[in-house]
Amino acid sequence: MKIKNGRSEKIIDVYAVYWSNGETYFYGFSKGYNGLLAYKASNVKIIDPAMSGDFIFFESGIFYKPLIEEKLLDDLLEYDESAYNRFLEILKAEGR
């Protein structure tokens, strides 16, 4: 899935969709930032709605499976460099 933030022209790759307090959010990577950022659905435009890859339901959302299996989610939200590098390895191994 790809979205575009209303405030910029950057295309953002989405790796999770989750729901909180009646709102829909996306976790995605934006070029120039080495961690996951949350984007409120009402503030973005969906460019490509297809979610490719292996996703699983976890707590209150649908997450790219390696984020959960390798326990990378929290570290990526806090911009942990080793978690970011590990996630890049996973993406490259899948040809992304």
C-alpha positions as CSV (number, residue, x, y, z in Angstrom):
1,M,0.0,0.0,0.0
2,K,1.2,3.5,-0.8
3,I,-0.1,6.8,0.5
4,K,0.7,10.4,0.0
5,N,0.8,12.8,3.0
6,G,-1.4,15.9,2.4
7,R,1.4,18.2,3.5
8,S,4.0,16.9,1.1
9,E,4.4,15.1,-2.2
10,K,6.3,12.2,-0.7
11,I,5.0,8.7,-1.4
12,I,4.9,6.6,1.7
13,D,5.1,2.8,1.9
14,V,2.6,1.5,4.4
15,Y,3.5,-1.5,6.6
16,A,0.5,-1.4,9.0
17,V,-3.1,-0.3,9.3
18,Y,-4.5,0.1,12.8
19,W,-7.5,1.6,14.6
20,S,-7.5,3.7,17.7
21,N,-10.4,5.7,19.2
22,G,-12.5,5.3,16.1
23,E,-9.8,6.6,13.8
24,T,-7.8,4.7,11.1
25,Y,-4.0,5.2,11.0
26,F,-1.2,3.9,8.8
27,Y,2.4,3.2,9.8
28,G,4.8,3.9,7.0
29,F,8.3,4.8,6.0
30,S,8.9,8.1,4.4
31,K,12.1,8.8,2.5
32,G,14.5,10.8,4.6
33,Y,13.3,9.3,7.9
34,N,14.6,6.0,9.2
35,G,11.7,4.9,11.4
36,L,8.0,4.3,11.2
37,L,5.7,7.3,11.3
38,A,1.9,7.2,12.0
39,Y,-0.4,8.9,9.5
40,K,-4.0,9.6,10.2
41,A,-6.1,8.2,7.3
42,S,-8.1,11.4,7.0
43,N,-4.9,13.4,6.3
44,V,-3.6,11.2,3.5
45,K,-4.5,10.1,0.0
46,I,-4.3,6.4,-0.8
47,I,-2.2,6.1,-4.0
48,D,-2.1,2.3,-4.2
49,P,-4.6,0.3,-2.0
50,A,-2.9,-3.1,-2.5
51,M,-1.1,-4.4,0.5
52,S,1.6,-6.8,-0.8
53,G,3.5,-9.1,1.3
54,D,2.7,-11.2,4.4
55,F,0.4,-9.4,6.8
56,I,-1.1,-10.5,10.1
57,F,-3.8,-9.3,12.4
58,F,-2.2,-8.2,15.7
59,E,-4.0,-6.4,18.6
60,S,-5.9,-3.6,16.9
61,G,-4.5,-3.7,13.4
62,I,-3.0,-5.4,10.4
63,F,0.7,-5.5,10.4
64,Y,3.5,-6.6,8.1
65,K,4.4,-9.9,9.6
66,P,8.1,-9.4,10.2
67,L,7.4,-6.3,12.3
68,I,5.6,-8.5,14.8
69,E,7.6,-11.8,14.4
70,E,10.9,-10.1,14.9
71,K,9.6,-7.6,17.5
72,L,10.7,-4.6,15.4
73,L,7.6,-2.4,15.7
74,D,8.3,-0.6,18.9
75,D,12.0,-0.1,18.0
76,L,11.1,1.3,14.6
77,L,8.7,3.7,16.2
78,E,11.5,5.0,18.4
79,Y,14.0,5.1,15.5
80,D,16.3,2.4,16.6
81,E,19.1,2.2,14.0
82,S,19.7,-1.6,14.4
83,A,16.0,-2.3,14.1
84,Y,15.9,-0.1,11.0
85,N,18.9,-1.9,9.4
86,R,17.3,-5.3,10.2
87,F,14.0,-4.2,8.6
88,L,15.9,-3.1,5.5
89,E,17.5,-6.5,5.3
90,I,14.1,-8.2,5.4
91,L,12.7,-5.9,2.7
92,K,15.8,-6.4,0.4
93,A,15.5,-10.2,0.9
94,E,11.9,-9.9,-0.4
95,G,13.0,-7.8,-3.4
96,R,11.4,-4.6,-2.2
